């Protein structure tokens, strides 16, 4: 008979007549009583914890199961029919969002859901065919956003990861317009801003999004893509992290989203203050109705003070100086950069302007922020009951109107009450002066930006210098005036009305082929066209003033 080998230390099976001791009793007999007691206590605790976990899950999902069973119970009988998922899900409340407050001075915009004061929940039951309705009154399982999943944006317990989302608008090219738009990114989910690291950490478990191989996106958040100035704009990085533990801990938590932007670049020029910052900021944040936190890079205290009324109208919270802040701020979402359209123009766009804001909305917003009283100009009718008010903006640098007093006298002779003023640093004070006017007259330049304070329906008169300036005159001030529902008159000076005739001969390309100036780019324009002064021929100019007067009589 072949021998059988057994493992070392083991015994062969018991023989036919030998009583075998049960294995469990045998093993227990080897355990010391003290250790056995500890093991039993641990086992009891584990069983209790398991019971509690199942009880909590049952409490959360029981409405779903009950609603599912009700719907299935009331389904029409069928021999082999299996309820579809649509039949088995609970009926949900329909969320209807109330219209927002008068953000832009009359244009009521729908608000984003997510803030308590903005959302009204109204129950509407799903239509059930008559043959499937039960005579017994049923309780419908109703869910609210976030009820199924306990979500914490700040690293707390959750039964399912929050849905993180990042979208970036990088379509910077605009045919027919030379100034490209910078990238803008919107983040939904757990956003942690660390100004010290110049980073917006984004808890993004999927890792999806328009990010590089390192899970990052770098943006200089100034709303004009200009290769000359962008190197001076602080670069901020969006960094995708897999979980909250990979992001810095929150020092301050906010219940509103963040918008990070820069006041670098060409600010302190009133035209660029509006085109590069304030209008893009309005376009990006007006729909929040003040429930948004602004963080500014390249922070300029004087600039923030200058536009404080507008910033306070857009945000209910103190602006955060990005460079000086040491703490990590956490938000339920955020935006890096600002959306923009063309200069002094806001047009409809599915991404940049999904709420179809207009420059008229921006005008109304300004009037409310500065407390400007006039929404409409004086209507003269066939006979002037009052003298229409004209504001002439005086320039002291380049593009001066050399015979300003003669033009003023002509305007007064035609019936205008004329005020001459230079745009100053006090934005509110000058806004009040402009808003009191029915007609604004100025030579092409940043001063014409003040048309944003005119009452809707007022008249803008632009004196355009020599140098084939029609494209710039139209796109910078003419078309914006029309978009603001202003009446617009433009006057182009002749060769005889510019001081360039004293510097260049009449056979020079400045007069023979002015487009050659433009071929030299901005340096040539700045050196030649922008440094001229003008002296208008009052006889030639008079019909244009009469046209402005006529437009007030409509």
C-alpha positions in Angstrom: 0.0 0.0 0.0 1.4 3.3 -1.0 2.3 5.7 1.9 0.7 9.1 2.1 2.7 12.2 3.1 1.2 14.8 5.4 2.2 18.4 6.0 4.6 18.9 8.8 3.0 19.2 12.2 -0.4 17.7 11.0 -2.0 14.4 11.9 -3.6 11.8 9.7 -7.4 11.6 9.7 -9.0 9.8 12.6 -9.4 6.1 12.3 -12.8 4.3 12.1 -13.2 3.8 15.8 -11.6 7.1 16.9 -13.8 10.1 18.0 -12.8 13.3 16.2 -13.0 16.7 18.1 -14.9 19.5 16.1 -12.4 21.9 14.4 -14.1 25.1 15.7 -14.1 23.9 19.3 -10.6 22.8 18.9 -9.4 26.2 17.6 -11.4 28.1 20.3 -9.8 26.1 23.0 -6.4 27.5 22.0 -7.5 31.1 22.4 -7.1 32.8 25.7 -10.4 33.9 27.3 -9.3 37.6 27.4 -8.6 37.7 23.6 -11.8 35.8 23.0 -13.8 38.5 24.8 -12.1 41.3 22.8 -12.9 39.6 19.5 -16.5 39.1 20.4 -16.9 42.8 21.3 -15.3 43.9 18.1 -17.5 41.6 16.1 -20.6 43.0 17.8 -19.5 46.6 17.0 -18.9 45.7 13.4 -22.4 44.1 13.1 -23.9 47.2 14.7 -22.1 49.6 12.3 -23.2 47.5 9.3 -26.8 47.6 10.5 -26.7 51.4 10.9 -25.3 51.8 7.4 -28.0 49.7 5.8 -30.6 51.6 7.8 -29.3 55.0 6.5 -29.3 53.8 2.9 -32.8 52.5 3.3 -34.0 55.8 4.7 -32.5 57.7 1.7 -33.7 55.5 -1.0 -37.0 54.2 0.4 -39.0 57.0 -1.3 -37.5 55.8 -4.6 -38.4 52.1 -3.9 -41.9 53.0 -2.7 -42.6 55.3 -5.7 -41.3 52.6 -8.0 -43.5 49.9 -6.5 -46.5 52.2 -6.7 -46.0 53.0 -10.4 -45.4 49.3 -11.1 -48.5 48.3 -9.2 -50.7 50.7 -11.2 -49.2 49.7 -14.5 -51.8 48.1 -16.9 -51.7 44.3 -16.8 -49.7 42.6 -19.5 -48.7 39.0 -19.8 -45.0 39.6 -20.5 -44.6 43.4 -20.3 -41.7 44.6 -18.2 -41.9 48.2 -16.8 -39.5 50.5 -18.5 -37.1 52.8 -16.6 -39.3 55.8 -17.5 -42.3 54.1 -15.8 -40.3 53.2 -12.7 -38.7 56.5 -11.8 -40.3 58.9 -9.3 -42.2 62.0 -10.5 -40.1 65.0 -9.9 -40.9 68.7 -9.1 -40.6 71.1 -12.0 -38.3 74.0 -11.0 -39.4 77.4 -12.3 -37.0 80.3 -11.9 -38.4 83.7 -11.3 -37.2 86.7 -13.3 -34.4 88.7 -11.8 -34.5 92.2 -10.4 -34.0 95.2 -12.7 -30.3 94.6 -13.1 -29.8 96.6 -16.2 -32.4 99.3 -15.5 -35.5 97.7 -17.0 -34.3 94.6 -18.8 -35.4 91.8 -16.6 -33.1 88.8 -16.9 -33.7 85.3 -15.7 -31.5 84.3 -12.8 -29.4 81.3 -12.5 -30.8 78.7 -10.1 -28.8 77.8 -7.1 -29.4 80.6 -4.6 -32.3 80.4 -2.1 -33.8 83.8 -2.9 -33.9 83.1 -6.6 -35.6 79.7 -6.9 -39.2 78.9 -6.4 -40.2 75.2 -6.5 -43.7 74.4 -7.7 -45.2 70.9 -7.7 -46.6 69.6 -10.9 -47.6 66.0 -11.2 -46.9 63.9 -14.3 -49.8 63.2 -16.5 -51.1 59.6 -16.0 -53.4 57.9 -18.5 -56.9 57.5 -17.2 -56.9 53.7 -17.5 -53.9 53.5 -15.2 -55.1 55.9 -12.5 -56.0 54.2 -9.2 -59.0 55.2 -7.1 -56.8 55.3 -4.1 -55.0 58.6 -3.4 -51.3 58.0 -3.7 -48.2 59.8 -2.2 -45.8 60.7 -5.0 -42.1 60.5 -4.3 -40.7 63.9 -5.1 -37.1 64.8 -5.4 -35.2 68.1 -5.2 -31.9 68.9 -6.8 -29.2 67.2 -4.7 -31.7 65.1 -2.6 -30.5 61.8 -3.9 -26.8 62.6 -3.4 -25.4 64.2 -0.3 -22.7 66.4 -1.9 -20.2 68.5 -0.1 -18.0 70.8 -2.3 -15.5 71.1 0.5 -14.3 67.6 1.1 -17.0 66.3 3.4 -18.8 63.0 3.3 -20.7 62.3 0.0 -22.4 59.3 -1.5 -21.4 60.3 -5.0 -18.8 62.8 -6.4 -20.2 66.1 -7.4 -20.5 66.6 -11.2 -17.5 68.8 -12.0 -17.6 70.7 -15.3 -15.1 73.0 -17.0 -15.9 74.9 -20.3 -13.6 77.3 -22.0 -14.4 79.8 -24.7 -11.2 80.1 -26.9 -12.8 81.2 -30.1 -10.7 84.4 -30.2 -11.0 85.1 -33.9 -13.6 87.6 -35.1 -13.6 88.1 -38.8 -13.5 91.8 -39.7 -12.3 92.9 -36.3 -8.5 92.9 -35.5 -8.6 92.6 -31.8 -8.7 89.0 -30.7 -10.5 87.8 -27.5 -8.6 86.0 -24.7 -9.6 82.6 -23.3 -12.3 82.5 -20.7 -13.0 79.4 -18.5 -16.1 78.6 -16.4 -15.9 76.0 -13.6 -18.8 74.3 -11.9 -18.0 72.3 -8.7 -15.4 72.5 -6.0 -13.2 75.5 -6.8 -10.4 76.6 -4.4 -8.6 79.8 -5.1 -5.1 80.1 -3.8 -3.9 83.6 -4.7 -0.5 82.9 -3.1 0.1 80.2 -5.6 -1.8 82.1 -8.4 -3.8 78.9 -8.9 -7.5 77.9 -9.0 -7.6 74.3 -7.8 -10.5 72.5 -9.4 -11.7 69.2 -7.9 -12.3 67.3 -11.1 -12.4 63.5 -10.5 -12.8 62.6 -14.2 -9.9 64.8 -15.3 -11.8 65.9 -18.3 -11.7 69.3 -19.8 -9.6 71.6 -22.1 -6.5 71.0 -20.0 -2.9 70.2 -20.9 -1.0 67.0 -20.1 -0.5 68.2 -16.6 -4.2 68.8 -16.0 -3.7 72.6 -16.2 -4.9 75.6 -18.0 -3.1 79.0 -17.9 -4.9 82.3 -18.5 -3.9 85.9 -18.3 -7.4 87.3 -17.4 -7.4 90.7 -19.2 -10.2 91.0 -21.7 -8.1 92.2 -24.7 -5.7 89.8 -26.3 -2.9 92.1 -27.0 0.6 90.6 -27.4 2.2 93.9 -26.3 0.4 94.2 -22.9 -0.4 90.6 -21.9 3.0 89.8 -20.5 2.3 92.4 -17.8 -0.9 90.6 -16.8 -0.7 88.2 -13.9 -1.0 84.6 -15.2 -3.4 82.4 -13.2 -3.4 78.6 -13.5 -6.5 76.3 -13.3 -5.2 73.0 -11.9 -7.4 69.9 -12.0 -7.1 67.6 -9.0 -8.7 64.2 -8.6 -10.2 64.7 -5.1 -10.6 67.3 -2.3 -7.7 65.8 -0.4 -5.4 66.8 -3.3 -6.4 70.4 -3.0 -5.4 73.0 -0.3 -7.7 73.2 2.7 -10.3 75.9 2.7 -9.6 78.9 5.0 -12.7 80.8 3.8 -15.8 79.4 2.2 -18.2 81.3 0.0 -21.7 80.4 -1.1 -21.4 82.3 -4.3 -19.2 81.8 -7.4 -15.9 83.6 -8.0 -14.9 85.7 -11.0 -11.2 86.4 -11.4 -10.1 89.3 -13.7 -7.3 91.8 -14.2 -7.2 95.6 -14.2 -3.8 95.7 -15.9 -3.3 96.7 -19.6 -4.7 100.0 -20.9 -6.8 100.9 -17.9 -6.8 104.6 -16.9 -7.9 105.4 -20.4 -11.7 105.8 -20.2 -12.3 104.0 -23.5 -10.3 100.9 -22.3 -11.7 101.1 -18.8 -15.0 100.3 -20.4 -14.2 98.2 -23.4 -11.6 96.0 -21.6 -13.0 95.8 -18.1 -16.4 97.2 -17.2 -18.4 96.1 -20.2 -16.9 92.6 -20.1 -17.5 92.4 -16.3 -21.1 93.5 -16.8 -21.5 90.9 -19.6 -20.0 88.2 -17.3 -21.7 88.9 -14.0 -24.9 90.9 -14.4 -27.0 87.8 -14.2 -25.8 87.0 -10.7 -27.7 89.9 -9.3 -24.8 90.8 -7.0 -24.3 87.2 -5.7 -20.8 86.8 -7.0 -17.3 87.4 -5.5 -14.9 89.5 -7.5 -11.1 88.8 -7.3 -8.8 91.3 -9.1 -5.3 90.6 -10.2 -2.9 93.5 -11.0 -5.0 95.3 -8.4 -5.0 99.1 -8.7 -6.6 100.8 -5.6 -7.3 104.1 -7.4 -9.0 102.2 -10.3 -11.2 100.3 -7.8 -12.1 103.5 -6.1 -12.8 105.2 -9.4 -15.4 102.6 -10.4 -16.6 101.6 -6.9 -20.3 102.4 -7.7 -20.3 100.0 -10.6 -18.4 97.2 -8.8 -20.8 97.5 -5.8 -23.7 97.3 -8.2 -22.4 94.0 -9.7 -21.3 92.4 -6.5 -22.7 92.5 -2.9 -19.2 91.6 -1.5 -16.0 93.5 -1.0 -13.6 93.1 -3.9 -10.6 90.8 -3.0 -7.1 92.0 -3.9 -5.7 88.8 -5.5 -2.0 89.7 -4.9 -2.4 90.6 -1.2 -4.6 87.7 -0.2 -2.9 84.9 1.7 -5.9 82.6 2.5 -7.4 79.8 0.3 -11.0 80.7 -0.7 -13.4 78.0 -1.7 -16.4 78.5 -4.0 -19.1 76.3 -5.6 -18.0 77.5 -9.0 -15.9 80.2 -10.7 -14.8 81.9 -13.8 -11.3 82.9 -14.9 -11.3 85.8 -17.3 -14.1 88.0 -18.8 -16.3 87.6 -21.8 -16.1 90.4 -24.3 -17.5 91.5 -27.6 -16.3 94.3 -29.8 -15.3 97.7 -28.4 -18.4 99.4 -26.8 -20.6 96.8 -28.5 -22.5 93.9 -27.0 -24.1 91.5 -29.5 -26.0 88.3 -29.1 -23.9 85.2 -28.8 -24.7 81.6 -27.5 -21.5 81.5 -25.4 -20.4 85.0 -24.6 -23.9 86.5 -24.3 -26.5 83.8 -23.8 -28.9 86.2 -22.1 -28.9 88.6 -25.0 -27.7 91.7 -23.1 -27.3 94.9 -25.1 -25.5 98.2 -24.8 -28.9 99.7 -23.9 -28.9 97.4 -20.8 -25.4 98.6 -20.0 -26.5 102.2 -20.3 -29.4 101.6 -17.9 -27.1 99.8 -15.5 -24.7 102.8 -15.5 -27.6 105.2 -14.9 -28.8 103.2 -11.9 -25.3 102.7 -10.5 -24.6 106.5 -10.6 -28.1 107.6 -9.9 -28.4 109.5 -13.2 -31.9 110.9 -13.6 -32.5 111.2 -17.4 -33.5 108.2 -19.5 -34.7 110.2 -22.5 -33.7 113.6 -24.0 -35.8 116.6 -24.5 -38.4 116.3 -27.3 -38.6 119.6 -29.1 -41.5 119.1 -31.5 -42.1 121.4 -34.4 -41.6 124.5 -32.2 -38.9 124.5 -29.6 -40.5 125.1 -26.2 -37.1 124.7 -24.6 -33.5 125.1 -25.7 -31.8 121.7 -26.3 -28.7 121.2 -24.2 -25.4 120.5 -25.9 -22.2 119.3 -24.3 -19.0 120.0 -26.2 -16.0 118.0 -24.9 -12.8 120.0 -25.0 -9.5 118.2 -25.6 -6.3 119.8 -24.2 -3.8 117.3 -25.8 -4.0 116.2 -29.4 -7.0 116.4 -31.8 -8.0 119.7 -30.3 -10.9 121.7 -31.9 -8.9 124.9 -32.5 -11.9 127.1 -33.2 -14.1 125.7 -30.4 -15.4 129.1 -29.4 -16.5 129.8 -33.0 -18.3 126.4 -33.1 -19.9 127.1 -29.7 -21.2 130.5 -31.0 -22.7 128.8 -34.1 -24.4 126.2 -31.9 -25.9 128.9 -29.7 -27.1 130.8 -32.7 -29.0 127.7 -33.9 -30.7 127.4 -30.5 -28.6 125.1 -28.4 -27.7 125.8 -24.8 -24.0 124.9 -24.8 -21.8 123.7 -22.1 -18.0 123.2 -22.7 -16.2 120.8 -20.4 -13.2 118.5 -20.3 -13.7 114.9 -19.2 -12.2 114.6 -15.7 -11.1 111.9 -13.3 -14.3 112.1 -11.3 -16.4 109.6 -13.3 -19.7 110.2 -11.4 -19.5 114.0 -11.7 -18.8 114.0 -15.4 -21.5 111.3 -16.0 -24.0 113.7 -14.4 -22.9 116.4 -16.8 -23.3 114.1 -19.9 -26.6 112.8 -18.7 -28.0 116.3 -18.6 -27.2 116.9 -22.3 -29.4 116.2 -25.3 -26.5 116.4 -27.7 -22.8 115.4 -27.2 -20.2 116.8 -29.6 -16.5 115.9 -29.7 -13.6 115.2 -31.9 -12.7 111.5 -32.3 -11.1 110.2 -29.1 -11.7 108.6 -25.8 -13.9 111.5 -24.7 -16.6 110.1 -27.0 -16.8 107.1 -24.8 -18.9 109.3 -22.5 -21.8 108.7 -24.8 -22.6 105.7 -22.5 -24.1 108.2 -20.1 -26.4 110.0 -22.5 -30.2 109.4 -22.2 -31.5 106.9 -24.7 -32.5 108.8 -27.9 -30.0 111.6 -27.5 -27.7 112.7 -30.3 -23.9 112.1 -30.7 -21.9 114.3 -33.1 -18.4 113.0 -34.0 -15.9 115.2 -35.7 -13.6 112.7 -37.6 -10.0 113.9 -38.3 -8.2 113.5 -41.6 -6.6 110.1 -42.5 -9.2 107.7 -43.9 -10.6 107.2 -40.4 -14.1 106.0 -41.4 -13.5 102.4 -40.1 -12.3 103.6 -36.7 -14.9 106.3 -36.4 -17.7 103.8 -37.2 -16.6 100.8 -35.2 -15.3 102.6 -32.1 -18.1 105.2 -31.7 -20.6 105.3 -34.6 -22.0 101.7 -34.5 -21.9 101.7 -30.6 -24.0 104.9 -30.6 -26.6 103.2 -32.8 -26.5 100.1 -30.6 -27.3 102.3 -27.6 -30.3 103.7 -29.6 -28.7 107.1 -29.9 -29.0 109.3 -33.0 -25.7 109.7 -34.7 -24.1 112.4 -36.9 -20.6 112.3 -38.2 -18.5 115.0 -39.8 -15.3 114.3 -41.8 -12.8 117.1 -41.9 -11.3 118.1 -45.2 -7.6 118.7 -46.1 -8.1 122.3 -45.4 -9.4 121.7 -41.9 -6.5 119.7 -40.5 -3.1 120.9 -39.2 -1.5 118.0 -41.2 -1.5 120.5 -44.1 1.1 122.5 -42.2 3.4 119.5 -41.9 3.0 117.6 -45.1 2.8 118.7 -48.7 -0.4 118.1 -50.7 1.4 115.5 -52.9 2.5 113.5 -49.8 0.9 110.0 -49.3 -0.8 111.5 -46.2 -3.1 113.3 -48.6 -2.7 111.3 -51.8 -3.1 107.8 -50.2 -4.0 108.0 -46.5 -4.4 104.2 -46.4 -0.6 104.0 -46.6 -0.6 105.4 -43.1 -2.7 102.5 -41.9 -0.3 100.1 -43.6 2.3 101.2 -41.0 0.1 99.9 -38.2 -0.7 101.7 -34.9 2.7 103.4 -34.6 2.1 105.3 -37.8 -1.5 106.1 -36.9 -0.4 107.4 -33.5 2.4 109.5 -34.9 0.5 111.1 -37.8 -3.3 110.8 -37.5 -3.7 111.0 -33.8 -1.4 114.0 -33.4 -3.3 116.4 -35.6 -5.6 119.2 -34.6 -8.7 120.4 -36.5 -10.3 123.7 -37.3 -13.7 123.1 -38.8 -15.2 125.3 -41.5 -18.3 126.6 -39.7 -20.2 127.1 -42.9 -19.6 123.6 -44.0 -20.3 122.3 -40.5 -23.6 124.1 -40.0 -25.9 121.6 -41.9 -24.6 118.8 -39.6 -25.6 120.7 -36.6 -29.1 121.4 -38.1 -29.3 117.6 -38.7 -28.7 117.0 -35.0 -31.3 119.6 -34.1 -33.8 117.9 -36.5 -33.3 114.5 -34.9 -34.4 115.9 -31.5 -37.7 117.0 -33.1 -38.7 113.4 -34.1 
